């Protein structure tokens, strides 16, 4: 789990796989009864074909990321958090854990296909390829890919930051991140070596 808080409270989290088209969602039972906490749908909305296993895995980790966030910051704080923050955090968990499973671990067994695997390309082409709330803002703190340079377009973030980890962000930044402004301030208050306030402001400039 790469140091991320496990998405369990007093009981195990229940998952339900549905052999139909749909999107992964919270059911809302949260271990208190017989209904599943999270539903994961196995077929694509656009084609009706079965999703590849890495996509099903990614959807599962994304939804579990929401539950982990919920338990880590508390229910009251979670519902005060903006959609951009909670979806972007779940997206970062999805990206990191899926890459770890299919790239880092998969490279031991899968050869070049696993070595070259990069889940959703780290959402680097936001906002052109992804909906508004599913940003790479947390991923950009971790990776060393500056999409403005690599994609050669000013529509993408100028990401000059790297070196954070999911667990560092969770333990030092996440509780103070309710929206983009408070996230930016929390990052500035918890900078790692080599990161400046100017770097943070530049990364966030694409969001204003």
C-alpha positions in Angstrom: 0.0 0.0 0.0 3.1 2.2 -0.3 2.5 3.6 3.2 -1.0 4.8 2.6 -3.5 4.4 5.4 -5.4 1.1 4.8 -9.0 1.7 3.9 -10.4 -0.2 6.9 -11.9 1.0 10.2 -13.4 -1.6 12.6 -14.3 -4.1 9.9 -13.0 -5.2 6.6 -14.0 -3.1 3.5 -16.4 -5.1 1.2 -15.9 -4.9 -2.6 -18.4 -5.9 -5.2 -17.6 -6.7 -8.8 -20.5 -6.2 -11.2 -20.4 -7.9 -14.7 -22.0 -4.9 -16.3 -21.2 -1.4 -17.6 -20.8 1.3 -15.0 -18.3 3.2 -12.9 -16.7 2.5 -9.5 -18.6 4.1 -6.7 -19.1 4.2 -3.0 -22.2 2.3 -1.9 -22.1 4.1 1.4 -22.5 1.1 3.8 -18.9 1.4 5.2 -18.7 -2.0 6.9 -21.9 -1.6 8.9 -24.1 -4.1 7.2 -24.4 -6.5 4.3 -24.2 -4.2 1.3 -20.8 -3.7 -0.4 -18.8 -0.5 0.5 -17.5 -0.2 -3.1 -18.8 -1.4 -6.4 -16.5 -2.0 -9.4 -18.0 -2.5 -12.8 -16.3 -4.8 -15.2 -17.4 -3.6 -18.7 -16.6 -0.4 -20.5 -19.4 2.2 -20.8 -18.3 3.1 -24.3 -18.0 -0.3 -25.9 -19.6 -2.8 -23.5 -16.4 -4.9 -23.8 -14.6 -6.2 -20.7 -12.1 -3.8 -19.1 -8.6 -5.1 -18.9 -7.6 -6.3 -15.5 -5.2 -3.3 -14.9 -8.2 -1.0 -15.4 -10.4 -2.9 -12.9 -7.4 -2.9 -10.5 -7.0 0.9 -11.0 -10.7 1.6 -10.4 -10.6 -0.5 -7.2 -7.5 1.3 -5.9 -9.1 4.7 -6.8 -12.2 3.9 -4.8 -10.3 2.5 -1.9 -8.2 5.7 -2.0 -11.4 7.7 -1.3 -12.1 5.5 1.7 -8.6 5.7 3.0 -8.8 9.5 2.7 -12.1 9.5 4.5 -10.7 7.5 7.4 -7.4 9.4 7.6 -8.8 13.0 7.8 -12.2 12.1 9.4 -15.7 12.3 8.0 -16.3 15.9 8.9 -13.1 17.1 7.3 -13.6 14.9 4.2 -17.0 16.4 3.4 -15.5 19.9 3.7 -12.9 18.9 1.1 -13.4 20.0 -2.5 -14.0 17.5 -5.3 -10.8 18.5 -7.0 -8.8 17.6 -3.9 -10.4 14.3 -3.1 -10.6 13.1 -6.7 -7.0 14.2 -7.4 -5.8 12.4 -4.2 -7.6 9.2 -5.2 -6.1 9.6 -8.7 -2.6 9.8 -7.3 -3.2 6.6 -5.2 -4.6 4.9 -8.2 -1.6 5.9 -10.4 1.1 5.0 -7.8 -0.3 1.6 -6.7 -1.3 0.5 -10.2 2.1 1.4 -11.5 3.7 -0.4 -8.6 1.6 -3.6 -9.3 1.9 -3.6 -13.1 5.2 -1.8 -13.6 7.5 -2.3 -10.6 6.3 -5.8 -9.6 5.2 -6.7 -13.1 8.7 -6.1 -14.6 9.8 -9.2 -12.6 7.5 -11.3 -14.8 6.2 -9.4 -17.8 9.2 -8.2 -19.7 9.1 -5.0 -21.8 5.3 -4.6 -21.6 5.5 -4.3 -17.8 8.7 -2.2 -17.8 7.1 0.3 -20.1 3.7 0.4 -18.3 2.6 3.8 -17.1 -1.0 4.0 -15.8 -2.9 6.7 -17.6 0.5 8.4 -18.3 0.2 9.9 -14.9 -2.7 12.1 -16.0 -0.1 14.4 -17.5 -2.4 15.5 -20.3 -4.9 17.2 -17.9 -7.0 19.1 -18.7 -7.3 18.0 -22.3 -7.7 14.2 -21.7 -9.4 14.1 -18.3 -12.3 15.8 -16.5 -11.7 18.9 -14.5 -11.6 17.3 -11.0 -9.2 14.5 -11.8 -6.0 16.5 -11.8 -2.4 15.4 -11.6 -1.6 17.9 -8.9 -0.5 15.3 -6.3 1.2 13.2 -9.0 3.2 16.2 -10.1 4.7 16.5 -6.6 6.0 13.0 -6.9 7.1 12.5 -10.6 10.0 14.0 -12.5 8.0 14.6 -15.7 7.3 18.3 -16.7 4.4 18.0 -19.0 4.7 21.5 -20.3 8.1 20.7 -21.7 7.5 17.1 -22.6 4.2 17.7 -24.3 5.4 21.1 -25.7 2.3 23.0 -24.8 1.4 25.8 -22.4 -2.0 24.3 -21.8 -0.3 21.8 -19.4 1.1 22.5 -15.9 4.7 23.7 -15.6 5.8 21.0 -13.2 9.3 21.7 -11.8 8.7 19.8 -8.6 9.6 16.1 -7.8 10.7 14.0 -5.0 7.6 13.9 -2.7 6.1 10.5 -1.7 2.5 9.6 -1.2 3.1 8.9 2.4 4.8 12.2 3.0 1.9 14.1 1.4 -0.6 12.1 3.4 1.1 12.6 6.7 2.2 16.2 6.3 -0.1 17.9 3.8 -3.4 16.1 3.3 -5.2 17.1 6.5 -4.8 20.8 5.7 -5.8 20.4 2.0 -9.5 21.4 1.6 -9.1 23.2 -1.7 -6.4 24.3 -4.1 -5.5 27.4 -2.0 -5.1 25.5 1.2 -3.2 22.7 -0.6 -0.8 25.2 -2.1 -0.2 26.7 1.4 0.3 23.3 3.0 2.9 22.4 0.4 4.7 25.6 1.0 4.7 24.9 4.7 6.1 21.4 4.1 8.6 21.8 1.3 11.2 19.2 0.7 14.8 20.0 -0.2 15.1 21.7 -3.6 11.5 22.9 -3.8 10.9 26.7 -3.6 7.7 28.7 -3.2 8.1 29.9 -6.7 8.1 26.3 -8.0 4.8 25.7 -6.1 3.2 28.9 -7.4 4.2 28.0 -10.9 2.7 24.5 -10.6 -0.6 25.9 -9.3 -0.8 28.8 -11.9 -2.5 26.5 -14.4 -5.4 26.0 -12.0 -6.4 29.6 -11.3 
